[in-house]
């Protein structure tokens, strides 16, 4: 029986490239051309690889063992998603996220409208942990306000996308953040701390760039902001003390407490806050924890109602299934010798941190462009280059940061990608219009490549610096 860790057969680099091209074509055509959800495309790709394996005389049991081994490499993410779903629901019902949103609206300035849009969507993006939710709710509101402020809609959309994906990248509630850390085998908060080296400079540079674009807005109508704040108050969830669970979350993260334990403590704190200002029955609590929090139907909350209906274990199922199938696909690619052959073909050139980071970044970027799926760009690139980073004695947190900088934040810049299509439709602004102004997204990629080749912030497994 196969041990689930080594290739079952060896193939040439040329054949490995051909099979990879077929798999990418299958997933690309079905997702982009036919509009399939990624799960179906992944299943079809797995079927293609199983057929190739059977043709080469491999047993199904051995290939299944490799698929299971692939899933086990990311089992931490699968478990963590359950707790994240619970945490989002409790942070919502306790008022932690709504309160943060309420005070965040105070940051909107007509004079510095684009900076306001970027900063506020950054804050709400971290609070929600979802770029698409942030764009579809707060982003739509900003596009509407752009007309009142006589602002450039394309620049406003670029600010929204930049802020939303900053939040998606850095939030412990984000599925992409969790996947990136788990696929390379590091703690979630260690991953977030390491991302700050590229993310904070990219964020500050983005503020500066939007500052240069400020001053062109002439309106001062804040009616829509006032309306959103009023709807938040009507929800009954706005309390100053409601932000205490965030303090617990940040405090334990800074103390480097394990992510699962940190999230459990945050959930407990949020539940205590919930029962201070309301007393949901145990039946209602169970419903919120599984299906996600939703405001009472009797409350007319408009756009805010959609913002607050979030979380729950069930909300994680879609992503968990993608993770399981993508990791299974990675296991099969290893079993058939495809990934080892591809890496062997470029192994001689991957001799430094700069070259390894460049290769991993280009892999994530290419998958985004070819397939349009950010989850796959993270999972496949992380799985493929994990052994390369180990061989070069590079700490795996360098890889997780790279695939976030070249995977997560690049997806909205691809017109046919999942995020690109969704955001362009939600905001009513074509991807190519807002792309030049989504500064944060491509600054993250440029900085991660720059740091890779210079050795800045690049840690080896024994804390040494590896330079090109």
NORRA-V282390 format. One record per run of one state. SS is the DSSP state (H for helix, E for strand, L for the rest). FROM is the first residue (numbers start at 1). LEN is the number of residues. If there is no record, write none. Layout:
SS:FROM:LEN ; SS:FROM:LEN
This chain:
L:1:12 ; H:13:21 ; L:34:4 ; H:38:18 ; L:56:4 ; H:60:13 ; L:73:2 ; H:75:19 ; L:94:2 ; H:96:12 ; L:108:5 ; H:113:16 ; L:129:2 ; H:131:18 ; L:149:4 ; H:153:18 ; L:171:4 ; H:175:10 ; L:185:3 ; H:188:25 ; L:213:10 ; H:223:12 ; L:235:5 ; H:240:15 ; L:255:4 ; H:259:19 ; L:278:4 ; H:282:10 ; L:292:1 ; E:293:1 ; L:294:9 ; H:303:6 ; L:309:1 ; E:310:1 ; L:311:2 ; H:313:23 ; L:336:2 ; H:338:10 ; L:348:5 ; H:353:19 ; L:372:2 ; H:374:18 ; L:392:2 ; E:394:1 ; L:395:1 ; H:396:13 ; L:409:2 ; H:411:3 ; L:414:4 ; H:418:10 ; L:428:3 ; H:431:7 ; L:438:1 ; H:439:16 ; L:455:5 ; E:460:1 ; L:461:8
